[in-house]
Amino acid sequence: MTNELPDLATFDGVLFDLDGVLTPTAEVHMHAWQTMFTELFTAWGIEPAYTEDDYFRWLDGKQRYDGVASLLRSRDVEIPWGDPSDPPTADTVCGIGNRKNEVFARVLRSEGIAPYPGSLALIEQLRAAGTPIGVVSSSKNADEVLRAAGIRDFFPVVMDGVVAERERLRSKPAPDMFAEGARMLGVDPARSAAVEDAHSGVASAAAAGFALVIGVDRGAGAQALLDHGATLVVDDLAAFVR
């Protein structure tokens, strides 16, 4: 199967999502969201109860506050947006997002993180080939996660939630973040590849005009990734290691 897949080193550049693509932080995010929303829904009497499907439908790949608003809207709940400086105790979209981030940071610090072996092998291969690589992540924790995983130095460009907020870029599935990542890396999306594991992420990369959009199926579903814009889907990036 490996020989049937394109050689990523032949592209002008490759932009990777972080959570669920390079590192298994999606599992930490899923745990943090579930913990926080289960408590919130119980306290506010919101039904139906939070499920894993809510993560993939409303949260996965989106900037934190946009995800909070989307999920609450799915339950017909509207609250003030607030401000990113809101404390985690605030009953605003930003406050709830900050509440979740406290849980995430606590788990990351206590348990650490390691890159997926197949992903590490691929970025090592691309670096050796001189192919420009970067990260496009909705997370504001991207730099911390990359450093915890020991792979920050691989990426001269990290287009993350901090940059997105500063530049007022729209969340995935809008093309903004992948388009800006390509600009920062100095590559043309039409001659570059993007790697994502989220429905919103593959849609974003496709909308930004990437020549190849790789879906990594970590639970989002291969057909769903194809339906949202992936060119092809693999179970692990080891499939591209030559």
Secondary structure, DSSP 8 states (H G I E B T S, - for coil): -GGGS--GGGSS-EEE-SBTTTBTHHHHHHHHHHHHHHHHHHHHT-SS---HHHIIIIITTS-HHHHHHHHHHHTT-------TT--TTSSSHHHHHHHHHHHHHHHHHHH-----HHHHHHHHHHHHHT--EEEE-S-TTHHHHHHHTT-GGG-SEEE-HHHHHHHT---TTSSHHHHHHHHHHT--GGG-EEEESSHHHHHHHHHTT-SEEEEE-SSS-HHHHHHTT-SEEES-GGGG--
